[in-house]
Amino acid sequence: MSISTFLRGRNPVTLLLVAAVLLTGCAWALQQMGMAFFASYPMQAIALSAGTVLLVWLISVALKWLGETIHAGRFTWQRRLHKYLDVEEGKRIHEADWVGVVLQLLLWSLMPLVILHFWGLSETSLRLLSKFASTGFNISDGVNIVPGQIPS
């Protein structure tokens, strides 16, 4: 199989993320073997951060694919779900859209916390972020945004 055959039809973002994970993983391995060039860089944190972004991206793409196939009724269990919910053929299950949106928001909002953990987020900083999520912040007089209450 040639490289052009392999790359045809692939998402460029996914390929870029895979390349970043492979490169940083190799650099981390070289650092572990004692290569002096990589000694001044936090390669473990860089590799784990790139891996986390790749994993979240792949889960996001899988959730999008699952939502599209649920609407199309591609698999038998999805057609049974349409019938069970009494949704006409060709109609969308709007609840599935909302579940997908909530899952995407949750996934992408937790990713920075995971990445910050790899870079040494302290317990105090985590408590501060938790407080921020539950109490929110003021935009102007009388307008308070509380990120922790957005999904509910």
Secondary structure by P-SEA (a helix, b strand, c coil): cccccccccccaaaaaaaaaaaaaaaaaaaaaaccccccccaaaaaaaaaaaaaaaaaaaaaaaaaaaaaaacccaaaaaaaaaacccccccaaaaaaaaaaaaaaaaaaaaaaaaaaacccaaaaaaaaaaaaaccccccccccccccccc
